[in-house]
Amino acid sequence: ANKTVDEPLGHYAEGLACEPKVPELQSLQRPEEVPDPRTPQVAQEADPPLPGVPEVSEISGLPELDLESGDHHLSILEQLGRGVSGCRVHRCQSTLTPDRVLAGKVLPLGKATFPDMVEDFGKEVAMMRSLPSHAAIVGFHGACSTKRYEESGQRFKAYVMLLELCDMTLESLIRRRSEQQQPFDEAELLHVLKQVAAGLLHLHRHRVLHRDLKSANIWLCSAGSMGSEVTSLAVKIGDFDAAKVGSRAQTPVQTPHFMAPEVAAQPGEAYGPAADVWAFGCVVFEMLELGLPYGEDLTLPQLEAALVAGAGPPLSDRTAAESRAKGVVELMHKCLSKEAAARPTIEEVLNCLEALCRANGQAF
């Protein structure tokens, strides 16, 4: 989530396909319990209606997630963004964490919500709950349901995931630097990339493939410092809509400009962590070029042809990029190797970045 940038989340197109539904999330409502006639029945108190707002609208036929109600502790504040997967992002406060303002990823259960959206939300919650915390991963602070979500004059039941609130995306910073025509220097590149690599290594060590790594899904936080310099920022990987637990995946869900050749060439075939390493190389390209990999002018068929051919995005001025950060350029090209087996592991990437930091006199 973003507390300073009001642009919609998920600037780029979503993946080419959706992950198949998982069997553990039931698409049936819970069976009604038959009351024992010998037991006195206590009337349940309904949520009080809000003045001038219709009663809660519930859509039948959607999967039901086993999330506790957050209505007793959660306040959903202003909307910060809107994603392409049906979610909204709001600033939130909870009496359970009174000293912290959070980002709430909200999925309203309205007419525009489909079963696969609920299933994907449930998978993301389960994955975030199981993943140990890490400094380079957006913090997870729980999930709940609410019957008090308001939109367009209606109240909806909604599911809410509570996350660490960050300042902006790396995509926003890259766009700003592009407008200012101010390339990142080597110290800035290394500061950001070492944290992204550390976060990705944490995911891979816990058998999680991100599958949609890009600058729009990398978040920047001030880390308690008032400094505005890039080297004062904490960098965190977020947006795990497409993430999958396991060492291999089959469904091609990466954003096209960041899709690895093996994913583009053989849809439905298994791929592994090397696809995330390719996407990491594309993030390096974004920071060096201050632009989208392969540019914005290619049609989707042209882009797919380039990906299948295994041609990594070309730098417009490689000499200038190497004059700023030769080691980073060389690392990028290794990550963008056509063959998955030829790419370094993310642990090898991190070791390379550590060596570059030491050579540059930077702490690691």
C-alpha positions as CSV (number, residue, x, y, z in Angstrom):
1,A,0.0,0.0,0.0
2,N,1.0,3.6,-0.5
3,K,0.5,6.5,1.8
4,T,1.9,9.2,-0.5
5,V,1.1,8.0,-4.0
6,D,-2.5,8.0,-5.2
7,E,-2.0,6.0,-8.4
8,P,-3.9,2.7,-8.8
9,L,-1.9,-0.3,-7.6
10,G,-0.9,-2.9,-10.2
11,H,0.0,-0.5,-13.0
12,Y,1.0,-3.2,-15.4
13,A,-1.3,-5.9,-16.8
14,E,-2.0,-8.9,-14.7
15,G,-0.6,-12.3,-15.6
16,L,-1.7,-14.3,-18.7
17,A,-3.6,-16.9,-16.7
18,C,-5.1,-17.6,-13.3
19,E,-3.9,-20.3,-10.9
20,P,-6.3,-23.2,-10.8
21,K,-8.7,-23.4,-7.9
22,V,-7.5,-25.2,-4.8
23,P,-9.6,-28.0,-3.3
24,E,-9.2,-27.0,0.3
25,L,-11.3,-23.9,-0.1
26,Q,-14.8,-25.0,-0.3
27,S,-17.2,-23.2,-2.6
28,L,-20.2,-24.3,-0.6
29,Q,-21.7,-22.4,2.3
30,R,-21.4,-24.0,5.7
31,P,-24.3,-26.4,6.5
32,E,-26.9,-24.9,8.8
33,E,-27.0,-26.4,12.2
34,V,-30.3,-27.9,13.4
35,P,-31.1,-26.5,16.8
36,D,-31.9,-28.8,19.6
37,P,-35.6,-28.1,20.6
38,R,-34.7,-28.8,24.2
39,T,-32.2,-26.0,24.3
40,P,-33.4,-22.4,24.8
41,Q,-32.4,-20.3,21.8
42,V,-30.8,-16.9,22.3
43,A,-31.5,-14.3,19.8
44,Q,-28.3,-13.1,18.1
45,E,-27.8,-9.3,18.1
46,A,-27.3,-8.0,14.6
47,D,-24.8,-5.3,13.7
48,P,-26.5,-1.9,14.1
49,P,-27.3,-0.2,10.8
50,L,-25.3,2.9,9.9
51,P,-27.4,6.0,9.5
52,G,-28.4,6.5,5.9
53,V,-26.6,3.3,4.7
54,P,-28.5,0.2,3.4
55,E,-28.0,-3.1,5.2
56,V,-25.1,-5.3,4.3
57,S,-25.3,-6.9,0.8
58,E,-24.2,-10.5,0.6
59,I,-23.5,-12.4,-2.6
60,S,-24.3,-16.1,-2.6
61,G,-22.2,-18.7,-4.3
62,L,-18.8,-17.4,-3.2
63,P,-16.3,-19.4,-1.2
64,E,-16.3,-18.7,2.5
65,L,-13.0,-18.1,4.2
66,D,-12.6,-19.0,7.9
67,L,-11.5,-15.6,9.1
68,E,-12.6,-14.1,12.4
69,S,-14.7,-10.9,12.4
70,G,-12.6,-7.7,12.8
71,D,-15.5,-5.4,13.4
72,H,-14.7,-5.1,17.1
73,H,-11.2,-3.8,16.5
74,L,-10.8,-2.6,12.8
75,S,-11.3,0.9,11.4
76,I,-11.1,1.1,7.6
77,L,-10.0,4.6,6.6
78,E,-9.4,6.3,3.3
79,Q,-8.8,4.4,0.1
80,L,-5.2,4.5,-1.2
81,G,-5.4,2.4,-4.3
82,R,-7.3,-0.1,-6.3
83,G,-5.8,-3.3,-7.7
84,V,-6.6,-5.3,-10.9
85,S,-7.6,-8.4,-8.9
86,G,-10.7,-6.9,-7.3
87,C,-9.0,-5.6,-4.1
88,R,-8.9,-2.2,-2.8
89,V,-6.2,-0.9,-0.5
90,H,-7.1,1.3,2.5
91,R,-5.3,2.9,5.4
92,C,-6.5,1.0,8.4
93,Q,-6.2,1.2,12.2
94,S,-6.7,-1.6,14.7
95,T,-7.1,-1.4,18.4
96,L,-5.0,-4.6,18.5
97,T,-2.0,-2.5,17.3
98,P,-2.9,1.0,18.4
99,D,0.6,2.4,17.8
100,R,0.6,1.4,14.1
101,V,-1.2,2.5,11.0
102,L,-1.6,-0.4,8.6
103,A,-2.5,-1.0,5.0
104,G,-5.6,-3.0,4.5
105,K,-6.0,-5.1,1.4
106,V,-9.7,-5.4,1.1
107,L,-11.8,-7.8,-1.0
108,P,-15.5,-6.8,-1.0
109,L,-17.9,-9.6,-1.6
110,G,-19.9,-7.7,-4.2
111,K,-21.4,-8.5,-7.6
112,A,-18.0,-7.9,-9.3
113,T,-16.3,-10.5,-7.1
114,F,-15.9,-14.0,-8.5
115,P,-15.0,-17.3,-6.7
116,D,-11.5,-17.4,-8.0
117,M,-10.8,-14.0,-6.5
118,V,-11.8,-15.2,-3.0
119,E,-9.8,-18.4,-3.4
120,D,-6.7,-16.4,-4.5
121,F,-7.2,-14.1,-1.5
122,G,-7.4,-17.1,0.8
123,K,-4.3,-18.7,-0.6
124,E,-2.4,-15.4,-0.1
125,V,-3.5,-15.1,3.5
126,A,-2.4,-18.7,4.1
127,M,1.0,-18.2,2.5
128,M,1.6,-15.0,4.5
129,R,0.7,-16.6,7.7
130,S,3.1,-19.5,7.1
131,L,6.0,-17.4,5.9
132,P,8.4,-16.3,8.7
133,S,8.8,-12.5,8.9
134,H,11.8,-10.9,7.2
135,A,13.1,-7.3,7.0
136,A,12.8,-7.4,3.1
137,I,9.3,-8.7,3.0
138,V,6.2,-6.5,3.6
139,G,5.0,-7.2,7.2
140,F,1.9,-9.3,7.7
141,H,-0.4,-8.3,10.7
142,G,-3.3,-10.7,10.3
143,A,-6.5,-11.1,8.4
144,C,-10.2,-10.8,9.2
145,S,-13.7,-10.3,7.9
146,T,-16.0,-7.4,8.2
147,K,-19.6,-6.6,7.6
148,R,-19.0,-2.9,7.7
149,Y,-17.2,-2.2,4.4
150,E,-18.9,0.7,2.6
151,E,-18.7,1.5,-1.1
152,S,-21.1,3.3,-3.4
153,G,-23.7,3.7,-0.7
154,Q,-23.8,0.0,0.2
155,R,-22.4,-2.1,3.0
156,F,-20.6,-5.3,2.0
157,K,-19.1,-8.2,3.7
158,A,-15.4,-8.1,2.9
159,Y,-12.2,-9.9,3.7
160,V,-9.3,-7.8,4.9
161,M,-5.5,-8.5,5.0
162,L,-3.6,-6.2,7.3
163,L,-0.1,-5.4,6.0
164,E,2.8,-3.0,6.8
165,L,2.1,0.4,5.3
166,C,5.0,1.7,3.1
167,D,5.6,5.0,1.4
168,M,5.8,4.2,-2.3
169,T,6.7,1.6,-4.9
170,L,10.0,1.3,-6.6
171,E,8.1,1.8,-9.8
172,S,7.0,5.3,-8.6
173,L,10.6,6.2,-7.7
174,I,11.8,5.0,-11.1
175,R,9.1,7.0,-12.9
176,R,10.2,10.1,-10.9
177,R,13.8,9.6,-11.7
178,S,12.9,9.2,-15.4
179,E,11.0,12.5,-15.3
180,Q,13.9,14.2,-13.6
181,Q,16.4,12.5,-16.0
182,Q,18.4,11.4,-12.9
183,P,19.8,7.9,-13.2
184,F,20.5,5.8,-10.1
185,D,24.2,5.8,-9.1
186,E,26.0,2.6,-8.1
187,A,25.4,3.1,-4.4
188,E,21.7,3.5,-4.9
189,L,21.5,0.5,-7.2
190,L,23.3,-1.7,-4.7
191,H,21.3,-0.5,-1.7
192,V,18.0,-1.4,-3.4
193,L,19.0,-4.6,-5.2
194,K,20.7,-6.2,-2.2
195,Q,17.5,-5.9,-0.2
196,V,15.4,-7.2,-3.1
197,A,17.7,-10.2,-3.4
198,A,17.7,-10.9,0.3
199,G,13.9,-10.9,0.3
200,L,13.8,-13.2,-2.7
201,L,16.3,-15.6,-1.1
202,H,14.1,-15.7,2.0
203,L,11.1,-16.7,-0.2
204,H,13.1,-19.4,-2.1
205,R,14.5,-20.9,1.1
206,H,10.9,-21.3,2.3
207,R,9.9,-22.8,-1.0
208,V,7.8,-19.8,-2.2
209,L,8.0,-18.6,-5.8
210,H,6.9,-15.0,-6.1
211,R,6.1,-15.3,-9.8
212,D,5.3,-11.6,-10.3
213,L,8.4,-9.7,-9.2
214,K,8.6,-6.2,-10.7
215,S,9.2,-2.7,-9.5
216,A,5.4,-2.2,-8.9
217,N,5.5,-5.0,-6.3
218,I,8.6,-3.7,-4.5
219,W,7.9,-1.2,-1.7
220,L,10.0,1.5,-0.2
221,C,9.8,2.6,3.5
222,S,11.5,5.4,5.3
223,A,12.8,2.9,7.9
224,G,12.3,5.5,10.7
225,S,14.6,8.0,9.1
226,M,13.5,11.4,7.8
227,G,16.1,11.2,5.1
228,S,14.8,11.3,1.5
229,E,17.9,9.7,-0.1
230,V,17.4,6.3,-1.7
231,T,20.2,4.9,0.5
232,S,18.1,5.6,3.6
233,L,15.1,3.6,2.4
234,A,14.1,0.1,3.5
235,V,13.1,-2.1,0.5
236,K,10.5,-4.8,0.8
237,I,8.9,-7.3,-1.6
238,G,5.1,-7.4,-1.5
239,D,2.0,-8.3,-3.4
240,F,1.9,-12.0,-3.2
241,D,-1.3,-12.6,-5.3
242,A,0.6,-14.8,-7.7
243,A,2.9,-16.5,-5.2
244,K,3.0,-20.2,-5.0
245,V,4.3,-22.5,-2.3
246,G,6.5,-25.2,-3.8
247,S,9.7,-25.5,-5.8
248,R,8.0,-25.7,-9.2
249,A,4.9,-24.1,-10.8
250,Q,3.1,-24.5,-14.1
251,T,0.7,-21.6,-14.6
252,P,2.2,-18.6,-16.4
253,V,1.1,-15.7,-14.2
254,Q,4.0,-13.3,-14.5
255,T,3.4,-9.9,-16.0
256,P,4.4,-10.2,-19.7
257,H,7.3,-7.7,-19.6
258,F,8.9,-9.7,-16.8
259,M,8.2,-13.2,-18.0
260,A,11.1,-15.7,-18.3
261,P,11.6,-17.3,-21.7
262,E,10.8,-20.8,-20.4
263,V,7.5,-19.6,-19.1
264,A,6.6,-17.8,-22.3
265,A,7.8,-20.6,-24.6
266,Q,6.0,-23.6,-22.9
267,P,2.8,-22.5,-21.1
268,G,1.7,-25.3,-18.8
269,E,5.3,-26.7,-18.4
270,A,6.9,-26.7,-15.0
271,Y,9.3,-23.8,-14.1
272,G,11.1,-23.0,-10.9
273,P,13.0,-20.3,-9.0
274,A,15.1,-19.3,-12.1
275,A,12.0,-17.5,-13.4
276,D,12.1,-15.2,-10.3
277,V,15.8,-14.6,-11.0
278,W,14.9,-13.5,-14.6
279,A,12.4,-11.1,-13.2
280,F,15.0,-9.8,-10.8
281,G,17.2,-9.1,-13.8
282,C,14.3,-7.2,-15.3
283,V,14.1,-5.1,-12.2
284,V,17.8,-4.3,-12.5
285,F,17.1,-3.3,-16.1
286,E,14.3,-1.0,-14.9
287,M,16.7,0.8,-12.5
288,L,19.5,1.1,-15.1
289,E,17.2,2.2,-18.0
290,L,14.5,4.1,-16.0
291,G,12.0,2.3,-18.2
292,L,10.0,-0.8,-18.7
293,P,11.8,-3.9,-20.0
294,Y,11.4,-4.1,-23.8
295,G,9.8,-0.6,-23.8
296,E,6.1,0.2,-24.2
297,D,5.7,0.0,-28.0
298,L,5.8,-3.7,-28.6
299,T,2.5,-5.5,-29.2
300,L,1.9,-8.6,-27.1
301,P,2.8,-11.0,-30.0
302,Q,6.0,-9.1,-30.6
303,L,6.9,-9.2,-26.9
304,E,6.1,-13.0,-26.7
305,A,8.3,-13.6,-29.7
306,A,11.2,-11.7,-28.1
307,L,10.7,-13.7,-24.9
308,V,10.6,-17.0,-26.6
309,A,13.7,-16.1,-28.5
310,G,15.4,-15.5,-25.1
311,A,16.5,-12.0,-26.0
312,G,16.8,-10.0,-22.8
313,P,15.8,-6.3,-23.0
314,P,18.6,-4.3,-24.5
315,L,20.1,-1.2,-22.7
316,S,19.8,1.9,-24.8
317,D,23.3,3.0,-23.8
318,R,25.2,0.1,-22.3
319,T,28.5,2.2,-22.2
320,A,26.8,4.8,-20.0
321,A,25.3,2.2,-17.7
322,E,28.6,0.4,-17.3
323,S,30.3,3.7,-16.5
324,R,28.0,4.0,-13.5
325,A,27.9,0.4,-12.4
326,K,29.7,-2.1,-14.5
327,G,29.4,-4.9,-12.0
328,V,25.6,-4.4,-11.8
329,V,25.3,-4.5,-15.6
330,E,27.3,-7.8,-15.7
331,L,25.1,-9.3,-13.0
332,M,21.9,-8.2,-14.9
333,H,23.1,-10.1,-18.1
334,K,23.8,-13.2,-16.1
335,C,20.2,-13.1,-14.6
336,L,18.8,-12.6,-18.1
337,S,20.5,-15.7,-19.6
338,K,18.1,-17.5,-21.9
339,E,18.6,-20.9,-20.3
340,A,17.2,-21.2,-16.8
341,A,20.1,-23.5,-15.8
342,A,22.6,-20.8,-16.9
343,R,21.2,-18.2,-14.5
344,P,22.7,-17.8,-11.0
345,T,20.7,-18.8,-8.0
346,I,19.3,-15.9,-5.9
347,E,21.9,-16.9,-3.3
348,E,24.7,-16.4,-5.9
349,V,23.1,-13.1,-6.9
350,L,23.2,-11.9,-3.3
351,N,26.9,-13.0,-2.9
352,C,27.8,-11.1,-6.0
353,L,26.0,-8.0,-4.6
354,E,27.8,-8.4,-1.3
355,A,31.2,-8.4,-3.2
356,L,30.1,-5.3,-5.2
357,C,29.1,-3.5,-2.0
358,R,32.4,-4.2,-0.3
359,A,34.3,-3.1,-3.4
360,N,32.3,0.1,-3.4
361,G,32.9,0.7,0.3
362,Q,29.3,0.1,1.3
363,A,28.0,-1.8,4.3
364,F,26.2,-5.1,3.5
